[in-house]
């Protein structure tokens, strides 16, 4: 299982860099079965969450996990229960949302 989740994590990280380039920073690459990322965008966290949901992409805003004010534009992306093709497609859709 460890190698399966490691491969999914690598796929997610590579897809993020491929689709977002310098507009994404991976903050928590070795944090369980999810990544925390900061996306350089003018959209609000709520706009991204809503648009992602409409596109069938599940992400969480990281501000939910802060005790005090969060810097914003940070998101938690899980990969435990989806395969590599779903990961790639989800990142592509997320990029379309952010850059459209």
N, C-alpha and C positions, 0 to 999 in steps of 0.2 A: 504493500500500500504506500509505503514511503516514497518509492520511486515513481509511482503513479501520480501522487500529489506533487512531487517535485517537478515532474514533466509538465503538469498543468500550470504550476506557478511560473515556470520558465516560459511557457507558451503565452501566458497572460502578460508577463513583463515584456517579452519580445513584441507582442502585438501592440501593446501600448506605445512603445518606442517607435515602432514602424508607422503607426497611424497618427501619433501626436507629436513625434519628434521632441523638440525642446520645449514644447508646451505642456509637458507632463514631467513630474518628478515623483519617483517612487520613494515613499517615506518609510514604509514598513514592509520590506520584502520578505523578511523571515519572521512574520508574526502570525503563526498558525496557518489556517487554511484560507487566508485572504490577504490582499494587498491594500495598503493605504496609499493613496496618491493625491498629489496636488495638481490641479489642472489650471493652467493660465487661460482664463476666459473672462469675458465681460458678463456672462450669464450668471444669475444668482444660483445658489445651491438649489433652491426650490424649483426654479425653471428647469435645471438639468434633471432633477429627480422626476419631475412631472413628464418631461419630454422622453426621458428614458423609459418610464413606465408605459407610455403610449407606444413606444417602439419595441416593447417586450424585453427590456433590459432592466434587470434588478440591481440597483446600487443603493447604498446608504450614505447619507451625508455624515461626515465625521463629527460635525458639531454636536451630535447626539452623545458623543463619548467624552466631551470636554466638561470639566467642572466649572470653568470660567469661560469667557468669550473665546471663540475659536477664530482662527485667521480667515476661515471661509475657503471655498473652492477646494476643499479636501473631501475625499470620498473613500469609502471602504468597498472593495470589490472582492466578492467571494468566488471561489473556483472549485470547491469540494464536490459539488453534486452536478457538475456539467462537464462534458467532454471537450477535447481540444478544438473541434470544429465549432462548437457552440461558443467557446471562449473567443475564438477569432471573429466569428460573426457578431457577437455582442460588442466587442471592442470597435469593430467597423461601424456598427450602428451608433455607438456612443460618439465616435469621432464625427459622424455625419450630423449628429445633434449639436455638438459643440461648434462645429465649423460652418453650419448652414445659416 
